[in-house]
């Protein structure tokens, strides 16, 4: 029954992704917000649960401070905040998605999630980065550099996926390459990073299934998403069709997860339910 439910869920998601891919960019933006913000960020919702109880107050203070600093930085200097966010994300993906992989695989995975969407959708990706706050001086150079490095990384990962028979790696990389940037990144992010990390956290916390994991972490997930979305909307109410607000909200959710959690995470997670 569980396998059937998973297959059904993937069929629904695939249909939604294909529908979004042929829809206007506003629809693709909404798809990305839901896929990344609601489904994808679930793995970060357990950050508090893997911190020792005596460190949780300091952790929450640092986490909240980084959220605020991230939003302020994005508001004051998006030309620097955007590339900083992209580089931090690439390093995070490369480090976590292939923890036992060779250095080249780690580099390829980190680069591919960020750069591969620029390969087949160069002009669209350039427009997205521009709307997100990319500096005028970098609007020609950076998208070209991303397209070139993304093509190299995607080629290597597709070959690697075929040799290993790794279906998620093949499907995720193909989505990054073939679907429009918002839809392609959302799909690749889920397949290659978010869902595997969520499964790892689920096992670490001793949750019986994904529903049990969500029941344990939903207060943190909903609070973080609501806080970041509200702050981003207040800061960027109508700019750039919502693109900059989306990037700012995602960065505000992601950067604390990337920078703060590793310093506080306990080597051995507490038993499920201890901190909830």
Number of C-alpha atoms within 10 A of each C-alpha: 6 8 8 9 10 11 12 12 12 12 12 11 14 13 12 13 24 14 14 22 20 13 11 9 19 14 16 22 20 16 21 23 21 14 21 20 23 13 16 23 24 23 23 23 25 23 24 22 26 22 23 19 13 8 13 17 13 11 22 16 11 16 21 18 12 19 25 16 12 22 24 18 16 27 18 11 14 21 20 14 22 23 16 14 21 17 14 17 20 21 17 20 26 23 18 16 18 18 12 10 13 10 13 12 20 22 18 24 30 26 25 32 28 23 31 31 32 27 24 18 18 18 14 17 21 21 14 19 22 20 17 24 22 21 17 10 9 14 15 12 11 18 24 18 14 22 22 15 20 27 21 17 23 27 18 17 22 19 13 15 17 13 9 11 11 13 13 15 22 21 17 25 29 20 23 29 26 16 22 25 29 27 30 25 26 29 28 27 22 20 21 21 22 23 17 16 20 23 16 13 22 22 16 17 21 16 19 11 12 13 11 13 23 19 10 21 20 14 13 18 22 15 12 21 19 13 17 24 21 15 20 24 18 11 17 20 14 12 13 14 15 19 21 27 28 22 24 31 28 20 25 29 27 20 20 22 20 17 15 17 20 12 10 17 17 14 9 11 17 17 13 19 11 11 14 9
